[in-house]
Structure formats: structure tokens, C-alpha cells
Amino acid sequence: MKRKSRFTLAAVALPVALATLLTACSSSGGGATAGTTDISSSDTSSTSSSSAPADAGSLTVGSADFTESALLADIYADALLAKGVKITKKLNIGERAVYVPALKDGSIDFIPEYNGSILPFLDPKATAKSTDEITAALPAALGSDLTALDPAPAQDSDTITVTKATADEYNLKTIADLAPVASKLTFGAPAAFQTRPDGLPALKSVYGVTFGTFTALAAGGSVTQTALKNGTIDAGDVFSTDPSFQKDGFVALADPKNEFAAQNITPIVATAKLTPTIKDAANAVSAKLTTEILTQLLIEVGTGDPDSVAKKWLTSVGLG
Amino acid sequence: MSDLPSLGLVPGWLTTAAHWWGKHGLLVSLREHVIYTVVAVLVAMLVAIPIGLAVGHTGRGSFAVAGLANALRAVPAFGLLILLYVVVSPKIHYRDAIGWLVPRGALGSLLPVEIMLAVLAIPPILTNTYAGVQSVDPEVRDAAYGMGMRGWQVVRQVEFPIALPLVLAGIRSAVLQVIATATIAGYLPFLGGLGYLIFNNGLPQINDPDVGYPAMIGAAIVVAVLAIVAELLLLTLQRVVVSRGLSGRYRARSLPTQSSYVTANP
């Protein structure tokens, strides 16, 4: 009987473990569930609501389903809230193909975007690369229903990045400096980098750089960092707000010929909901937001709550 | 999502020769996938079967092993893979290829993948092995001791053969899980597998009619076929290795029938 009871225990433990596994799976796929936070006007401090102009307006603020987008949405939303705008947050919605229709049908009214990504999404034939070119091209692509506010200096763009040691060894400052040595180097980037127009083809045509070896790896994040640090790859495709630029001293090679489009943080708003208060408050935030600040804020967020980091920063720069 | 290339492109994609040959073609990917799977399951068997036999035979530690094995089942594979890569790969400085098994530069990536897959494969083999041994009829075990067998002889000649159908069932479910999970191997540098066509190359350019959605579905179909073929092979193996005394799989004429008894013993 003793043995049999142990076997029964295992039989009971199995479904429990399976249930745990299912829970683990569904929580790791949490990107699909959009968290909705309603901030009613009663939540706002009495000072901000009493000092608010009557026409401050109301907005539903959305974000894509990754930390940086949620952090940016919190930053803009909290700054607008401080100016008396009634804010409803619908964060972590999904990818561009999901939230752009939501902007158009009025489910959300405001989302922080990357100007060099939203432009080709709306107009696949767009060729604008620099911040100024994109800013000029955006209004036509957005149409009259949506308006782009001022782009922030902060960018989250692709960069060709090497370690400090590699940069020193080959005296690398810009991507062009790679041309004479690239054949000895291994380059790591997402698989699609091999074929996308601003990937390997542009490296070759714009800068004359052809790497000796290419290996595909997970986009951005810890795999690329680790592979760079341990020397598995010599150069990698790293996003410019990656914490490793401050933590590991990675060097992003300058891109003077705009191989990669600028990716300035640019709020997109439903034109019908836009008030002068919203415009001024959002532009004031954008003016202060640099890549270094955004990177630092992302490090502070870590895996924690973006909203508290957003509020703290806004207070420190007098916008909260 | 109505913009996705049509599912109707999948048969055409699968029957295009260029998608089978080439650096990241289906054949190379399939070969990589099978290597990742076989290595991981063999490692898991080497770890899990001895422990399972020991626990089942002695009855000691079954609670701890059941808890541990079931806890391992809850480990999220992708998180474990990235964690292992960050921790393990900086310690690997070997860059050359190892025969046909490890491509150049890939050892630091392959070890995390194999450890992650083995961690997934251990629980079903381990729990099935000790459950199989524990479910051996105590009278059979007593009879073995009564015949003068020693402990390890009982394990090797009685308990393991009797537990074998359950052990093999555990290996089958481990193989299925590993085949499914090995699709994430391509996230690490210098590795591929069928998942390369699904996650690495397909997902970021999902709207592309050549490497996007049709390739993802096509590669997923190959993963599914591989899983079914592996299952059938292991079932065949089970028919061969499991004692006929257990499976009751006798050829009809090798057993005396009821009627032959009747005629033989009037």
C-alpha cells in the first residue's frame, strides 16, 4: 500500500504541474492582453483640475506592447493629466497593424510613435530618411484625421554597434570605417536584416561594408549584448536606447549617410481631439526627451512599473 | 490580419525546390532540428533513467523527485534559454567546429539550447521511469529475490523490463515536447532548426509571400510531420524491445490455443 500511495501522489501532482505550466505559458504571452487603466477626473489632484482651462480636452492614450512604448505613453499621459486633460490609458495594445486602425476608428486618440517607422507603414513608397525629411512627409501620409506633434530628439533606431575594444582596435567611428576590416568580422542581427532594404544591402551600397560572416539572432536585447560581449559576434544590430550603451560601454557607429531612417519619438494624435493645451503639453515633453534620458529611464524601469518612473522624471523636469 | 499572404500559397511553397535546399532550407533546418532533439533527449535519458530506476527501486526520495520533476515542467523555455545563453556562453571560448555536430562558433549557443531542451525532456522520462518501477507487482519482485537475484539484478532483469512500456511512453512525450520547443533554438547566433523559418525569418516579415506566412506554415507542417514520424518510430521501437510477456503480443500459432489444450488433455 505504501508504494501505491506514492504513485497516487504522482498522479495527483501531474495535473497540478500541468496547470502551473499553462499558467506560466499564458502569463509569458501576456502581450496579448491589453491593460486598461481608467484615470477618472476624481483621481487627479484638485489643483490640476481647478486650474485647468475649460477646453483642455480628453484623450484615450494607447501604446504598443513593449516597455519603451508603455513608458512613453505614461510620460505623455501624465504630463497631459497635469495640464488638466482627462486621460484614459489603454496601454500594451499590440503591434502597429493593430493600433493604427484603433487610432483611425477612435478607440484610442493618442500614441507615441517612431517617425521613421510609422511613415513607411502608412506610405510604403516613402523614401524620407532624416528627421526633417520625415517630418515634412508625415502630414500627407497621416491624412487629415491624424496629426503628428513635434518629434522629440530621442530616437530608438537601429545602430551598427561594436564593443569599445573593437572600436579602439580598428579605430571605428562611423559605419564607413568598417569597410576595410569588415571581411574579418562577424555580424549578428535579426534574420530579416539580410534582406530588408536598410539591412545588409544598404550596408554594402551605402557604405561599401560587407561582413565576413553573418549570423541571425534574436532582435535586440540580451542575446545580442551577450554575443557582443563574449566575442561570438564583432558587430551587432542594437537599438539606440539599449541599456548596454550605458552598462557595457558599447559604441554605436555613426550613420552620417542615413542608412537607417531616423526614429524620433513622435506623438500621433486624432486631429478632432487635439486642443492647444494637448499640443503644447506634449511638445514640451518632446523637447526635453533625448535618447540618453530615454535610455536612463528604461534602465530605471527595468521590469518594474513605467508609470512611477514617468511621474518621477516629469516632476524632476517641471512637467509633472 | 487580412493582409496576410494566402494559405493557398503553402503547398506551392513546400513544393519549391529552392525552399528545401540552401543554407537555411528545409533540409538543413530539418537536420539541425533532429540533431538538437536527439542530443537533448539522449542527455535527458542518461540523467533521468538512472535516477528514476534508483528512486523507483529504493522508494527513497520519490516525493522530492516528483516535486522537482514537476517544477521543471513549469519552467518557461524561452526565458530559460536566454538566461542560459547569458550565463553559459561567456564561459565558452572554443570557436571551432566539432565534427558534423557543432558548426563553427556555435558551441556557446548550442550548449544553452541542449541544456534547456534536456531540462524539458527530463521530467516526463524521470516520472515515468520511477512510476513504472514502482508499479511493478510486488509479488514479481519478491519472486525475483526469492530466486536469489541481487538488487541490481532485480532492477536490470525484472523492474526495468517491466517498466519499459512506461519509460518509452515518457521518452515519446519528451521527444514530442523537445521537437516542438527546439523551434526557438534559432534565436541564438549560429543556430538554426526549423524554427528559423518560423520565428527568425518568417515572423518579422510575415507579409512576405516567399519567406513570411507561407514559409512559417510550411515549416510548421514539417515540424508536425517530424513529430508524427518520431512518434511512429518510437512506437515501432516499443513493439520490438518490450517483452512479449508484457505486451501480450504473441503470434497466434506460437501459443497453445484453448482447443489444443482440450485435445491434448482429454
Boltz contact constraints between the chains, C-beta under 6 A:
constraints:
  - contact:
      token1: [A, 3]
      token2: [B, 134]
      max_distance: 6.0
  - contact:
      token1: [A, 6]
      token2: [B, 62]
      max_distance: 6.0
  - contact:
      token1: [A, 7]
      token2: [B, 131]
      max_distance: 6.0
  - contact:
      token1: [A, 7]
      token2: [B, 134]
      max_distance: 6.0
  - contact:
      token1: [A, 10]
      token2: [B, 66]
      max_distance: 6.0
  - contact:
      token1: [A, 10]
      token2: [B, 131]
      max_distance: 6.0
  - contact:
      token1: [A, 13]
      token2: [B, 66]
      max_distance: 6.0
  - contact:
      token1: [A, 13]
      token2: [B, 70]
      max_distance: 6.0
  - contact:
      token1: [A, 17]
      token2: [B, 70]
      max_distance: 6.0
  - contact:
      token1: [A, 17]
      token2: [B, 73]
      max_distance: 6.0
  - contact:
      token1: [A, 20]
      token2: [B, 74]
      max_distance: 6.0
  - contact:
      token1: [A, 21]
      token2: [B, 73]
      max_distance: 6.0
  - contact:
      token1: [A, 21]
      token2: [B, 74]
      max_distance: 6.0
  - contact:
      token1: [A, 24]
      token2: [B, 74]
      max_distance: 6.0
  - contact:
      token1: [A, 24]
      token2: [B, 76]
      max_distance: 6.0
  - contact:
      token1: [A, 28]
      token2: [B, 76]
      max_distance: 6.0
  - contact:
      token1: [A, 188]
      token2: [B, 189]
      max_distance: 6.0
  - contact:
      token1: [A, 190]
      token2: [B, 204]
      max_distance: 6.0
  - contact:
      token1: [A, 191]
      token2: [B, 200]
      max_distance: 6.0
  - contact:
      token1: [A, 191]
      token2: [B, 201]
      max_distance: 6.0
  - contact:
      token1: [A, 192]
      token2: [B, 204]
      max_distance: 6.0
  - contact:
      token1: [A, 192]
      token2: [B, 205]
      max_distance: 6.0
  - contact:
      token1: [A, 215]
      token2: [B, 189]
      max_distance: 6.0
  - contact:
      token1: [A, 215]
      token2: [B, 190]
      max_distance: 6.0
  - contact:
      token1: [A, 216]
      token2: [B, 200]
      max_distance: 6.0
  - contact:
      token1: [A, 217]
      token2: [B, 189]
      max_distance: 6.0
  - contact:
      token1: [A, 218]
      token2: [B, 187]
      max_distance: 6.0
  - contact:
      token1: [A, 222]
      token2: [B, 82]
      max_distance: 6.0
  - contact:
      token1: [A, 222]
      token2: [B, 86]
      max_distance: 6.0
  - contact:
      token1: [A, 226]
      token2: [B, 85]
      max_distance: 6.0
  - contact:
      token1: [A, 226]
      token2: [B, 86]
      max_distance: 6.0
  - contact:
      token1: [A, 226]
      token2: [B, 89]
      max_distance: 6.0
  - contact:
      token1: [A, 227]
      token2: [B, 189]
      max_distance: 6.0
  - contact:
      token1: [A, 230]
      token2: [B, 89]
      max_distance: 6.0
  - contact:
      token1: [A, 230]
      token2: [B, 90]
      max_distance: 6.0
  - contact:
      token1: [A, 232]
      token2: [B, 108]
      max_distance: 6.0
  - contact:
      token1: [A, 232]
      token2: [B, 189]
      max_distance: 6.0
